[in-house]
Every structure is written in C-alpha cells, then in structure tokens.
Amino acid sequence: MDGQYRKDIYPGLKVAIILKKDQRSGKLTTGIVQNLLTSAAYHSRGIKVRLEDGQVGRVTEIDPPDED
C-alpha cells in the first residue's frame, strides 16, 4: 500500500518514507509515525509525516517488510 491517502496513516504506524535529501537516490527510511504534517486528504507524492526519531519525509510504503 502506498502513502497517498491521509486516512490510511496514523501515529504509531510503521512506514517507509523518502527523505528530501534522498529523493534523487530513492533511498527509503523506515520508522514509526509520530504525527502527520500534510493536512490534505490526498497527496500524489505521499503524505508528509514526522517519525518518532524526528525525521520528516513522504510516505512511500505502509507497513514495509522488516529489514534483515
């Protein structure tokens, strides 16, 4: 599931985001949502969130598989 709809994302959810600095490389960062920063119901590039560790980015994947 992608992260384009605000209704699918909530605090405490595990997500993969793309940070602004990683947009060119496409490197994803996983973490737990602290709060949602996008107020619109839909965003074509993904809903912007803040993770519990303070990083901010757009959601690309909801509940990504664990990294080994």
C-alpha positions as CSV (number, residue, x, y, z in Angstrom):
1,M,0.0,0.0,0.0
2,D,1.3,3.4,-0.8
3,G,1.0,6.5,1.4
4,Q,-1.0,8.9,-0.8
5,Y,-4.2,8.9,1.3
6,R,-4.2,10.5,4.8
7,K,-7.0,8.2,6.0
8,D,-4.5,5.2,5.8
9,I,-1.8,6.8,8.0
10,Y,-1.9,7.3,11.8
11,P,0.5,7.8,14.7
12,G,2.2,4.5,15.7
13,L,2.1,3.0,12.2
14,K,5.3,1.6,10.7
15,V,6.1,3.2,7.4
16,A,8.8,3.7,4.9
17,I,9.5,7.3,3.9
18,I,11.7,9.1,1.5
19,L,13.6,12.0,3.0
20,K,14.1,15.2,1.0
21,K,17.9,14.5,0.7
22,D,17.3,11.0,-0.6
23,Q,14.8,11.9,-3.4
24,R,17.4,11.6,-6.1
25,S,18.8,8.2,-4.9
26,G,15.4,6.8,-3.8
27,K,16.8,5.5,-0.5
28,L,14.0,4.7,1.9
29,T,13.9,5.2,5.7
30,T,11.7,3.1,7.9
31,G,10.2,4.2,11.2
32,I,7.1,4.8,13.3
33,V,4.8,7.8,12.6
34,Q,4.8,10.4,15.3
35,N,2.4,12.8,13.6
36,L,1.1,13.8,10.1
37,L,2.2,17.0,8.6
38,T,0.1,17.0,5.4
39,S,-3.5,18.3,6.1
40,A,-4.9,17.4,2.6
41,A,-6.8,14.1,2.3
42,Y,-4.6,13.1,-0.7
43,H,-1.1,13.9,-2.0
44,S,0.3,12.5,-5.2
45,R,3.8,12.1,-3.9
46,G,2.8,10.8,-0.5
47,I,1.6,12.2,2.8
48,K,4.3,14.0,4.8
49,V,5.0,12.7,8.3
50,R,7.4,13.1,11.2
51,L,8.8,9.8,12.5
52,E,9.4,9.2,16.2
53,D,13.1,9.8,15.7
54,G,12.3,13.3,14.3
55,Q,13.0,12.7,10.6
56,V,10.5,14.2,8.2
57,G,9.6,12.7,4.8
58,R,6.8,11.5,2.5
59,V,5.3,8.1,3.0
60,T,6.1,5.7,0.1
61,E,5.1,2.4,1.8
62,I,2.8,1.4,4.7
63,D,3.9,-1.5,6.9
64,P,7.1,-2.3,5.0
65,P,8.7,-5.7,5.5
66,D,11.4,-5.9,8.2
67,E,15.0,-5.3,7.1
68,D,17.4,-8.2,7.8
